Structures are given as structure tokens and as C-alpha cells.
Amino acid sequence: YISQTDLKNKKYIYFPLHTEPEVSLLVHGKPFINQIELIRMIAISMPIDTILVVKEHPWMIGKRSLKSYKKILNIPRVLIANPNLYSKELIINASLITVVTGSASLEGVLMQKPVITFGDCMTNILPDFMCARCKDLRELQSLIHKSISAKIDEKWDTYLKTFLLSIFS
């Protein structure tokens, strides 16, 4: 496993794995339900100086096959984070958060990190510079580049406040 200390001076994209089976993956994540192949596509599409950090979902520890982890680790520039790390610790220093669906997308935008989602997610209503939805993998490289180079300014806070107020009301 890669630790938080190992990631200190590295440029990375964060991808949290989903539990399987799970409705957010199998229903809301269609057609991106094969997480290993999605990880492979993200790795192929990201900048050459960047690594992809994958973290296992706490509920899946000990349930996913060893073969699955070996497949993930055989993908160049992909590392698996220590499962004891909190997602927040990985999001803080990430250049980008990539998720099929799930709460990591919300955590990312709350911490002013750009997000790319692949499925139906409530953060998809935010502007693309905050949360871009990838519907076609042929667009992924472009989306990653745009997301990583997006500037965080006062618009981010305005949209985030409006988004949160709409949830609470």
C-alpha cells in the first residue's frame, strides 16, 4: 500500500472503489460498472506526470479477490492506498477526484477539488469546472486536462453555497 507520506510530493488523481454489488454502481453507474477497466481508462487518459491512487471501500476489505487487486496493480502508474486512510486525507492533496458515483464527489467539491463522475450523482448539477460528468470515454483525456487546470475562484464558493442551500431547503 502507498501511504499518505509517500504521496506528499506526488501529483495524483484519487479513485475510491465502490462496494460490489451496490445500487450506486450497478444502477446509477451504468455503463461504467467494471471498476478495474475504468481505472485502466483513467490511467491511460491522465497526464504522464500523474499517478492514480485507488482506495478500497472500508466495507469491502477482505471481500474483493486478490486477483482483482493484482489486476489493478498491473496497470501502470496506479497504486493502492492503505485502506486505513480516510478518504478525506487522500482528497486534500489530490489534483482531481474521479468517482463512478458516491459521497467522494461531494467531499471533493467541498474541499475545492475538481471532480469527474461517471454515473448519476447529485454533484452532476454543479458546473463542469467543479464536477464534470464523463458519458463517453473518448472525452476522458480532455475532461481530465480541463478539470486539473480549472482555477478555483469566488465562483466556486458561490455555486457551492447555492448547492448546499438547495440541499438544506
C-alpha atoms as one frame of an Amber mdcrd trajectory, in Angstrom:
protein
   0.000   0.000   0.000   1.027   3.569  -0.606   0.851   5.779   2.477  -0.052
   9.444   2.921   3.657  10.197   3.472   4.580   8.515   0.160   2.092  10.774
  -1.632   3.374  14.022  -0.136   5.228  15.320  -3.214   3.376  13.360  -5.885
   0.787  14.607  -8.341  -2.161  12.240  -8.192  -5.772  11.586  -9.067  -7.916
   9.811  -6.488 -10.360   6.994  -7.288 -12.332   5.380  -4.430 -13.590   1.887
  -5.166 -17.255   1.055  -4.664 -18.630  -1.880  -2.777 -19.923  -4.641  -5.022
 -22.755  -5.339  -5.502 -24.168  -1.883  -4.852 -27.051   0.035  -6.401 -24.999
   3.208  -6.856 -22.576   1.267  -9.046 -24.830  -1.252 -10.798 -27.775   1.107
 -11.451 -26.532   4.692 -11.197 -23.093   3.898 -12.584 -24.108   2.285 -15.871
 -22.333   1.701 -18.200 -19.211   2.150 -16.037 -19.734  -0.806 -13.703 -16.397
  -2.542 -14.370 -14.231  -0.582 -11.971 -10.937  -2.217 -12.975 -11.434  -1.302
 -16.631 -12.479   2.210 -15.633  -9.288   2.543 -13.570  -7.342   1.420 -16.649
  -9.053   4.069 -18.795  -8.388   6.831 -16.246  -4.711   5.790 -16.060  -4.392
   5.853 -19.850  -6.036   9.294 -20.030  -4.215  11.134 -17.243  -1.067  13.270
 -17.659   2.203  11.361 -17.770   3.491  13.015 -14.563   0.454  11.888 -12.559
  -0.386   8.687 -10.702  -3.792   7.244  -9.905  -4.396   6.380  -6.264  -7.120
   3.789  -5.705  -8.579   3.169  -2.260 -10.674   0.218  -1.223 -14.083   0.864
   0.322 -13.947   0.008   4.055 -16.854  -2.456   3.742 -15.036  -4.407   1.033
 -11.825  -5.089   2.961 -11.308  -8.851   2.832 -14.173  -9.393   0.364 -12.675
  -8.486  -3.016 -10.486 -11.152  -4.601  -6.700 -10.937  -4.508  -6.844 -11.355
  -8.286  -8.731  -8.030  -8.547  -6.012  -6.174  -6.626  -3.309  -7.776  -8.765
  -5.115  -6.603 -11.910  -5.278  -3.065 -10.500  -1.589  -3.071  -9.543  -0.613
  -4.308 -13.017  -1.943  -1.089 -14.524   0.982   1.350 -14.988   1.011   4.394
 -12.667  -1.772   3.000 -10.462  -1.185   2.499  -6.750  -3.442   1.254  -3.974
  -3.700   3.365  -0.836  -3.644   1.956   2.639  -7.301   1.098   3.379  -6.938
   2.564   6.884  -6.549   6.059   5.418  -9.609   8.263   5.458 -10.859   9.371
   2.055 -10.520  12.977   3.219  -6.762  12.501   3.667  -6.424  11.448   0.031
  -8.744  14.131  -1.319  -6.864  17.008   0.354  -3.740  16.681  -1.812  -5.291
  15.196  -4.948  -5.305  17.125  -8.220  -8.612  15.535  -9.172 -11.243  13.201
  -7.745 -12.736  10.560 -10.057 -15.786   8.568  -8.962 -18.465   6.468 -10.551
 -20.981   7.876  -8.064 -20.852   8.445  -4.345 -20.055  10.746  -1.481 -16.414
  11.298  -2.501 -17.716  13.621  -5.223 -19.392  15.786  -2.581 -16.330  15.642
  -0.330 -14.200  16.708  -3.290 -16.233  19.785  -4.198 -16.489  20.745  -0.512
 -12.678  20.698  -0.373 -12.460  22.679  -3.632 -11.156  19.781  -5.677 -12.415
  19.233  -9.216 -14.403  16.044  -9.699 -15.190  13.803 -12.652 -18.157  11.467
 -12.228 -19.092   8.574 -14.493 -22.597   7.894 -13.212 -25.701   9.629 -11.903
 -24.583  11.696  -8.952 -26.135  14.700  -7.202 -22.968  16.749  -7.754 -23.528
  16.499 -11.511 -25.790  19.557 -11.282 -22.752  21.696 -10.462 -20.879  23.495
 -13.264 -18.336  21.422 -15.213 -15.361  23.268 -13.717 -16.421  21.818 -10.333
 -17.900  18.467 -11.338 -17.767  17.171 -14.901 -19.730  14.121 -15.990 -17.973
  11.720 -18.343 -20.502   9.950 -20.535 -18.061   8.935 -23.252 -14.559   7.620
 -22.510 -13.309   9.234 -25.718 -13.744  12.569 -23.869 -11.958  11.475 -20.699
  -8.468  12.765 -21.511  -9.870  16.185 -22.373 -12.072  16.236 -19.248  -9.118
  15.339 -17.025  -6.982  18.095 -18.552  -9.762  20.704 -18.210 -10.570  19.645
 -14.654  -6.984  19.656 -13.415  -6.293  23.060 -14.954  -9.538  24.659 -13.690
  -8.969  27.685 -11.487 -10.550  27.888  -8.063 -12.048  31.350  -7.589 -15.011
  33.074  -5.931 -17.408  31.440  -8.419 -16.637  28.097  -6.762 -17.814  29.376
  -3.375 -20.937  30.965  -4.870 -22.014  27.785  -6.649 -21.151  25.652  -3.631
 -23.206  27.830  -1.268 -26.175  27.760  -3.646 -25.845  23.981  -3.995 -25.716
  23.428  -0.225 -28.600  25.830   0.439 -30.744  23.952  -2.087 -29.997  20.678
  -0.282 -30.865  22.077   3.126 -34.045  23.765   1.939
